[in-house]
Amino acid sequence: MNTLTVGTRTLELDKDGYLVDLNEWSADIADALAAAESLELTPDHWEILSLLRQFYTEFQLSPATRPLIKYTALKLGPQKGNSLHLNKLFNGTPAKLAAKLAGLPRPTNCL
């Protein structure tokens, strides 16, 4: 079991670096997880993380890449709902990395 320390809190992460307790997630946690991935979150990142959390609330699962792209296009339009935009934001692994930063479980369809 891995851990992440944010301020005075120590959080449990699974072997792949995803939060064990999804209720522990906050913006500070997302920033710390992003920093561990050498990524600084911008408003564009936050827009996708918020959308992912909305998807999870609606469907109780983290989307793989294709459903993530379709859902993003549906909610934010085709200029943001495309693989080029999402790959650029999330280092070529948008479904896995975005889910991790959003405090959600690893998408089941992702290797």
C-alpha distance (Angstrom), angle and dihedral (degrees) to the residues before:
residue distance angle dihedral
M1 . . .
N2 3.80 . .
T3 3.78 126.6 .
L4 3.79 137.6 -150.0
T5 3.79 121.8 -155.1
V6 3.80 116.8 -149.8
G7 3.77 113.7 176.3
T8 3.80 105.2 -48.4
R9 3.81 94.6 -21.7
T10 3.78 125.6 95.3
L11 3.79 114.1 -159.3
E12 3.78 128.7 -163.9
L13 3.80 118.2 -120.7
D14 3.78 127.1 -170.3
K15 3.81 121.6 -119.3
D16 3.84 90.3 -82.9
G17 3.82 94.8 49.6
Y18 3.82 98.9 -101.7
L19 3.81 120.3 137.6
V20 3.80 112.3 -95.5
D21 3.83 92.7 -154.0
L22 3.81 108.8 45.1
N23 3.82 90.0 -165.2
E24 3.82 89.8 67.1
W25 3.82 91.5 69.1
S26 3.81 120.7 118.0
A27 3.79 137.3 150.0
D28 3.83 89.7 -92.8
I29 3.80 90.2 53.1
A30 3.82 90.6 49.4
D31 3.81 89.9 51.4
A32 3.82 91.1 49.8
L33 3.81 92.5 47.7
A34 3.81 89.4 48.4
A35 3.81 91.6 49.5
A36 3.81 88.9 52.8
E37 3.83 86.3 56.7
S38 3.85 91.6 47.4
L39 3.79 90.3 -111.1
E40 3.79 130.7 129.4
L41 3.80 113.2 -151.6
T42 3.81 116.5 -125.0
P43 3.82 128.8 -172.3
D44 3.84 87.4 -92.6
H45 3.82 90.1 57.1
W46 3.82 91.8 47.2
E47 3.79 90.7 51.3
I48 3.82 90.4 57.2
L49 3.83 93.8 42.0
S50 3.80 90.1 52.6
L51 3.79 90.2 47.9
L52 3.82 91.0 49.9
R53 3.79 91.5 52.1
Q54 3.81 88.4 49.9
F55 3.83 89.6 51.1
Y56 3.80 90.4 50.0
T57 3.81 91.8 50.3
E58 3.80 90.2 49.6
F59 3.83 99.5 43.8
Q60 3.86 105.0 17.6
L61 3.80 92.1 -127.8
S62 3.79 140.7 83.7
P63 3.79 111.2 -111.2
A64 3.78 124.1 -121.7
T65 3.80 116.0 -127.9
R66 3.81 99.9 -84.2
P67 3.85 95.8 49.8
L68 3.82 89.0 43.7
I69 3.81 90.7 54.8
K70 3.82 92.3 46.9
Y71 3.81 93.3 46.8
T72 3.80 91.8 47.5
A73 3.81 91.3 49.6
L74 3.80 90.2 48.9
K75 3.82 93.9 50.2
L76 3.82 103.0 31.1
G77 3.80 104.6 21.4
P78 3.80 133.8 -105.7
Q79 3.83 94.7 -71.0
K80 3.83 88.9 68.3
G81 3.79 99.5 24.1
N82 3.77 98.0 72.6
S83 3.77 134.7 97.9
L84 3.81 94.7 -115.4
H85 3.82 93.5 58.2
L86 3.81 94.5 43.1
N87 3.81 94.5 44.2
K88 3.79 90.1 51.4
L89 3.81 92.2 51.4
F90 3.80 96.3 44.4
N91 3.81 104.4 36.2
G92 3.79 96.4 -104.4
T93 3.81 95.8 -54.3
P94 3.80 103.4 80.1
A95 3.81 100.9 159.3
K96 3.81 96.1 47.1
L97 3.80 99.7 38.0
A98 3.80 96.2 40.1
A99 3.82 91.1 49.4
K100 3.81 90.1 50.3
L101 3.81 92.6 49.6
A102 3.82 91.3 45.2
G103 3.81 89.3 55.9
L104 3.80 93.1 -113.8
P105 3.80 131.3 132.2
R106 3.79 120.1 -89.2
P107 3.83 110.4 -85.3
T108 3.80 107.0 -101.0
N109 3.82 95.0 -136.1
C110 3.81 95.3 53.1
L111 3.79 121.3 98.4
